[in-house]
Amino acid sequence: MKITHEFSTPRNIFEKLIRDYEQLDIRVNGDNVFNFISTAYHLHEWIKNAPIHSSQQGKRLVKRAVGEDCIKLCRDIITAKKTYKIMIDDPRPKMNRIILKNRE
């Protein structure tokens, strides 16, 4: 069975974010955490380049998202402004907690 994922709209990126989250729900590891963080951060860029951004609602959405602390943290990790060590404190599924330790 062939599965195709299209990446041409913000909706497609949001769907990828959901898939990344589902992967984290199955298995927490550094790669899955980084993929989720990267997709979460880049979603607002897709919205900025979409027709919805020309509306007031779209502009408010992007402005608010960029100002959120969690998105700022994602930006810092993705753009290598800060380096982090990802620690998983409990290897059991559904019990683990992700800890990002600043390596400054």
Secondary structure, 3 states (H helix, E strand, C coil): CCCCCCCCCHHHHHHHHHHHHHHHHHCCCHHHHHHHHHHHHHHHHHHHCCHHHHCHHHHHHHHHHHHCHHHHHHHHHHCCCCCEEEEECCCCCCCCCEEEEECC
